[in-house]
Structure formats: C-alpha cells, structure tokens
C-alpha cells in the first residue's frame, strides 16, 4: 500500500492506496493507476485539498514510467477530481458549489448548427476502454463493463475551440466504432442510427486552469482559464447513454441561458442554453 506523503519530508499515512498494477493484465497501466487513485479519493483516503503522492513516488511504488503516471493524473484532472499546481503537486479537488441552470437537451453541434455556425472536427480517439470507477459511477455501470470513448477536437474558423470526450456504454453504443464521427452529432447518432430516444440530461459548468495536454490541444498557454461543461445524458427508459466532458477555451466561449420565473406564461418555451463563441 502506498502512503500519502508530500514528497518533501511531510507526514505520511500508511495504507492510503491499496492495490497494485497487474503487469499481466491487458488493461493499460495508466488506466489501472487511474482506477486505484479514483478509489482512494472515493473512499475518503484523500481528503479534499490534500496532496496525493508525487509523480516520483507513484513511479517507484507501482514500477511504472512517468508517462504512465502523468496520463493517469491528467485524466483525473479532466474529471475534476484533482487539481494540479505547477511546482507544488497534485491535490484532491474541493467539492464545487453548484447552481442549477435550466435548459433544454441539445448538443453543442445542434446549438451551433441552428445558428448557421459550422464546426470542423478532428477525431483524437475512438476506441474501447475499460471503465474507470468515476465513469462507472456516472454511467451507473459495473466496473467490469467496457465503454466506447470518443474524444474530438472541434475547430471554429480554423482555431481550436473545444475538446470533447464522450464515455458511452459499450453494450449500447458499440456500432459507433464503425462510424465516421468527424462531422456527426452524437445526439443525432443516438436517435438516428442507434434508434434510441433521449429524454433528459444533467449539466454542470465550472472553470479550471488548462493542464499541459489541454493547453496543447486548444492552443493556449498552460494554466490559461478554460470552461468545463460536463454531464450525463439519459434515455427514455432511464439508462445513462453518455457521460461527457467538454473543455472550452475561456477566451472564445460564453454560456448563455434564458430564465423564467416559476409559473410565468411561456416558461415552457425558454430557449436552450448555448455556447456563444
């Protein structure tokens, strides 16, 4: 078990992260490490604001490369479970204060297309992966389930605007692996090619500093502000079909919504929240 320590002579608690990396498993090392860290956070072994072991400590304990550790920490940062501070380390994120934003269920592609704005898209990843504990929780899946992961970089007028990652249950969305997703709306794919009916979704918006990977993808400096738009989309029968995270350039994006007083005439016609870029 790896002890929680700051790597600078600070105190440690033994046995904070149980488990080991199975070198014989086909599951990528970084994904195994990601799962171990997520479980440590979910179990309360790491309190909000607490520093997790250093990259060097994780490399030594699990006998993996720094590339593996950095990929796992980068994925943790993208989910909002940790925050990374250059020169200081990686810390468990504090709970966010949430405020409900009313909107109808539309996608970024649908929002911008409705206004005549065309996005160019580069598919970064379209593959099958084992589900991490965090994604399994969001999609209400057993950790033995696999997911289809679609990561895309969207451009507006030739400039990177947003990098989106959709995690979808393999049992529901395997046919997407055979589709060209460069210029295709996921919502339309769910309801068209796959024949599902979407009913509702949850949405959250928060600000964050771009890590090195996001900064490179979006063409901004590391530490630049980005807007993170995340949520879960549900089918008519209540099953989650996707957990998504969209990381938007802070200097190119603005989220808008129209609000109505409860009971006001015409409230049902409130416009959908959209991204104005």
C-alpha positions as CSV (number, residue, x, y, z in Angstrom):
1,X,0.0,0.0,0.0
2,X,1.3,3.4,-0.9
3,X,1.4,6.0,1.9
4,X,0.1,9.5,1.4
5,X,3.0,11.9,1.6
6,X,4.0,15.2,0.2
7,X,7.4,14.1,-1.1
8,X,9.1,16.9,0.8
9,X,9.6,15.3,4.2
10,X,6.0,15.7,5.3
11,X,4.0,13.3,7.4
12,X,2.5,10.2,5.8
13,X,-0.4,7.9,6.5
14,X,0.3,4.3,5.8
15,X,-2.0,2.3,3.6
16,X,-3.8,5.0,1.8
17,X,-3.9,3.5,-1.7
18,X,-4.4,-0.3,-1.6
19,X,-3.8,-2.4,-4.7
20,X,-1.1,-3.0,-7.3
21,X,-0.6,-2.7,-11.0
22,X,-1.3,-6.1,-12.7
23,X,1.5,-6.3,-15.3
24,X,-0.1,-9.3,-16.9
25,X,-3.4,-7.6,-17.5
26,X,-4.4,-6.2,-20.9
27,X,-5.7,-3.1,-19.2
28,X,-3.3,-0.2,-19.8
29,X,-1.1,0.6,-16.8
30,X,-2.3,4.2,-16.7
31,X,-5.9,3.1,-16.5
32,X,-5.1,0.7,-13.7
33,X,-3.4,3.5,-11.8
34,X,-6.3,5.8,-12.6
35,X,-8.7,3.3,-11.0
36,X,-6.5,3.0,-7.9
37,X,-6.4,6.7,-7.4
38,X,-10.1,7.2,-8.0
39,X,-10.9,4.5,-5.4
40,X,-8.6,6.2,-3.0
41,X,-10.4,9.5,-3.5
42,X,-13.9,8.0,-3.4
43,X,-13.1,6.1,-0.2
44,X,-12.1,9.3,1.6
45,X,-8.4,8.2,1.9
46,X,-7.6,11.5,0.4
47,X,-9.5,14.4,1.9
48,X,-10.4,17.5,-0.2
49,X,-7.4,19.8,-0.5
50,X,-4.9,17.0,0.4
51,X,-1.8,16.4,-1.7
52,X,-1.6,13.0,-3.3
53,X,1.8,11.2,-3.8
54,X,4.3,12.8,-6.1
55,X,4.9,11.5,-9.6
56,X,8.2,10.1,-8.5
57,X,6.6,8.3,-5.6
58,X,3.9,6.8,-7.8
59,X,6.5,5.7,-10.4
60,X,8.6,4.0,-7.7
61,X,5.8,2.3,-5.9
62,X,4.0,0.9,-8.9
63,X,7.1,0.4,-11.0
64,X,5.7,2.3,-14.0
65,X,7.1,5.1,-16.2
66,X,6.5,8.8,-15.6
67,X,4.4,8.8,-18.8
68,X,2.0,6.4,-17.3
69,X,1.7,8.4,-14.1
70,X,1.2,11.7,-16.0
71,X,-1.5,10.2,-18.2
72,X,-3.4,8.9,-15.1
73,X,-3.1,12.3,-13.3
74,X,-4.1,14.2,-16.5
75,X,-7.3,12.1,-16.7
76,X,-8.0,12.7,-13.0
77,X,-7.6,16.4,-13.6
78,X,-10.0,16.3,-16.6
79,X,-12.7,14.7,-14.5
80,X,-12.3,17.4,-11.9
81,X,-11.3,15.0,-9.1
82,X,-7.9,16.7,-8.6
83,X,-6.2,20.0,-9.4
84,X,-2.6,20.2,-10.5
85,X,-0.4,23.1,-9.5
86,X,2.9,23.5,-11.3
87,X,5.8,23.3,-8.9
88,X,3.6,22.2,-6.0
89,X,1.9,18.9,-6.9
90,X,-1.5,17.4,-7.3
91,X,-4.3,17.9,-4.8
92,X,-7.7,16.4,-4.3
93,X,-10.2,18.9,-5.6
94,X,-12.6,20.5,-3.1
95,X,-16.4,20.0,-3.7
96,X,-17.8,22.6,-6.1
97,X,-20.8,24.8,-5.2
98,X,-23.5,24.1,-7.8
99,X,-26.2,26.3,-9.1
100,X,-28.9,24.8,-11.3
101,X,-29.1,26.2,-14.9
102,X,-32.3,25.5,-16.7
103,X,-32.0,24.4,-20.4
104,X,-33.4,22.0,-22.9
105,X,-31.5,19.0,-24.0
106,X,-29.4,19.9,-27.1
107,X,-25.8,19.3,-28.1
108,X,-23.0,21.7,-29.0
109,X,-23.3,20.5,-32.6
110,X,-27.0,21.2,-32.6
111,X,-26.8,24.5,-30.9
112,X,-24.2,26.0,-33.3
113,X,-25.7,24.4,-36.4
114,X,-29.1,26.0,-35.6
115,X,-27.3,29.4,-35.8
116,X,-25.6,28.6,-39.0
117,X,-22.2,28.1,-37.4
118,X,-20.1,25.2,-38.8
119,X,-17.5,23.4,-36.7
120,X,-14.6,21.4,-38.1
121,X,-13.8,18.3,-36.2
122,X,-10.7,16.1,-35.7
123,X,-11.3,12.7,-34.0
124,X,-8.5,12.2,-31.5
125,X,-9.7,8.9,-30.1
126,X,-12.5,6.4,-30.9
127,X,-11.8,3.2,-29.0
128,X,-13.0,0.7,-26.5
129,X,-11.6,1.1,-23.0
130,X,-12.2,-0.4,-19.5
131,X,-14.4,1.8,-17.4
132,X,-12.8,3.8,-14.6
133,X,-14.5,4.0,-11.2
134,X,-15.6,7.6,-11.7
135,X,-17.1,7.0,-15.2
136,X,-18.7,3.8,-13.9
137,X,-20.4,5.8,-11.2
138,X,-21.6,8.4,-13.7
139,X,-23.0,5.8,-16.1
140,X,-24.3,3.5,-13.4
141,X,-22.2,0.6,-14.8
142,X,-20.4,-2.2,-13.1
143,X,-16.6,-1.8,-13.2
144,X,-16.4,-4.9,-15.3
145,X,-18.2,-3.1,-18.2
146,X,-16.4,-1.6,-21.1
147,X,-17.0,1.8,-22.7
148,X,-16.7,3.4,-26.1
149,X,-14.6,6.5,-25.7
150,X,-14.9,9.3,-28.3
151,X,-12.6,12.3,-28.0
152,X,-12.8,15.1,-30.5
153,X,-11.2,18.4,-31.1
154,X,-13.6,21.0,-32.5
155,X,-12.4,24.0,-34.5
156,X,-14.2,27.3,-35.3
157,X,-12.8,29.3,-38.2
158,X,-9.6,27.2,-38.1
159,X,-8.9,27.8,-34.4
160,X,-9.4,25.1,-31.7
161,X,-12.5,25.9,-29.7
162,X,-13.3,22.8,-27.5
163,X,-12.1,19.3,-26.8
164,X,-14.9,16.9,-26.0
165,X,-14.8,13.5,-24.5
166,X,-17.8,11.2,-24.5
167,X,-17.9,8.0,-22.5
168,X,-20.6,5.6,-23.7
169,X,-21.6,2.1,-22.5
170,X,-20.2,-0.5,-25.0
171,X,-23.4,-2.5,-24.7
172,X,-25.4,0.4,-26.0
173,X,-23.0,2.2,-28.4
174,X,-20.7,-0.3,-30.0
175,X,-21.9,0.5,-33.5
176,X,-20.4,4.0,-33.2
177,X,-17.0,2.4,-33.5
178,X,-17.8,1.8,-37.2
179,X,-19.0,5.3,-38.0
180,X,-17.1,8.4,-39.2
181,X,-17.6,10.8,-36.3
182,X,-15.7,13.8,-37.8
183,X,-18.9,15.7,-38.7
184,X,-21.6,13.8,-36.9
185,X,-23.8,14.8,-34.0
186,X,-23.8,12.3,-31.2
187,X,-27.3,13.1,-30.3
188,X,-28.5,12.6,-33.8
189,X,-26.5,9.3,-33.9
190,X,-28.2,8.1,-30.8
191,X,-31.6,8.8,-32.1
192,X,-30.9,8.0,-35.8
193,X,-28.5,5.2,-36.4
194,X,-28.9,3.6,-32.9
195,X,-32.7,4.2,-32.6
196,X,-32.7,5.4,-29.0
197,X,-34.9,8.1,-27.6
198,X,-33.2,10.7,-25.4
199,X,-35.2,12.1,-22.5
200,X,-33.1,14.2,-20.2
201,X,-29.7,15.2,-19.1
202,X,-27.7,16.8,-16.2
203,X,-25.3,19.6,-16.9
204,X,-22.5,21.3,-14.9
205,X,-20.3,24.2,-15.7
206,X,-17.1,25.1,-13.9
207,X,-13.8,27.0,-14.6
208,X,-10.4,25.4,-14.5
209,X,-6.8,26.0,-15.4
210,X,-5.6,24.2,-18.6
211,X,-3.1,21.5,-17.9
212,X,-0.3,20.9,-20.4
213,X,-2.2,18.4,-22.6
214,X,-5.4,20.6,-22.8
215,X,-3.2,23.7,-23.4
216,X,-1.5,22.0,-26.4
217,X,-4.8,20.8,-27.8
218,X,-6.6,24.2,-27.6
219,X,-3.5,26.3,-28.5
220,X,-3.4,28.2,-25.2
221,X,-0.8,28.6,-22.5
222,X,-0.6,26.1,-19.7
223,X,-2.7,27.5,-16.8
224,X,-5.0,29.5,-19.0
225,X,-8.6,29.6,-17.9
226,X,-10.9,27.0,-19.6
227,X,-14.6,26.4,-19.1
228,X,-15.5,22.8,-18.4
229,X,-19.0,21.7,-19.4
230,X,-19.9,18.2,-18.3
231,X,-23.0,16.0,-17.7
232,X,-24.8,12.8,-18.2
233,X,-27.5,12.1,-20.9
234,X,-30.3,9.6,-20.2
235,X,-32.5,7.5,-22.4
236,X,-36.3,7.4,-22.2
237,X,-36.1,4.3,-20.1
238,X,-33.8,5.9,-17.6
239,X,-30.5,4.4,-18.7
240,X,-27.5,6.7,-19.0
241,X,-26.1,6.7,-22.5
242,X,-23.2,9.1,-22.2
243,X,-21.1,10.9,-19.7
244,X,-19.3,13.7,-21.4
245,X,-16.8,16.4,-20.7
246,X,-16.2,19.4,-22.9
247,X,-13.3,21.7,-22.2
248,X,-13.8,25.1,-23.9
249,X,-11.3,27.9,-24.5
250,X,-12.1,30.5,-21.9
251,X,-11.2,33.3,-24.3
252,X,-13.6,32.0,-27.0
253,X,-16.6,30.7,-25.2
254,X,-19.6,32.0,-23.2
255,X,-22.5,30.0,-21.9
256,X,-25.9,31.7,-22.0
257,X,-29.4,30.8,-20.8
258,X,-32.8,32.4,-20.6
259,X,-34.5,32.1,-17.3
260,X,-38.2,32.4,-16.4
261,X,-40.0,32.9,-13.1
262,X,-41.8,29.8,-11.9
263,X,-45.3,29.8,-13.3
264,X,-44.7,32.5,-15.8
265,X,-46.6,32.3,-19.1
266,X,-44.4,31.0,-21.8
267,X,-41.9,29.4,-19.4
268,X,-42.1,26.2,-21.4
269,X,-40.7,28.0,-24.4
270,X,-37.5,29.0,-22.7
271,X,-34.5,28.9,-25.1
272,X,-31.8,26.2,-24.7
273,X,-28.5,27.3,-23.1
274,X,-26.0,27.6,-25.8
275,X,-22.3,28.4,-26.4
276,X,-21.7,31.8,-27.9
277,X,-18.3,32.0,-29.4
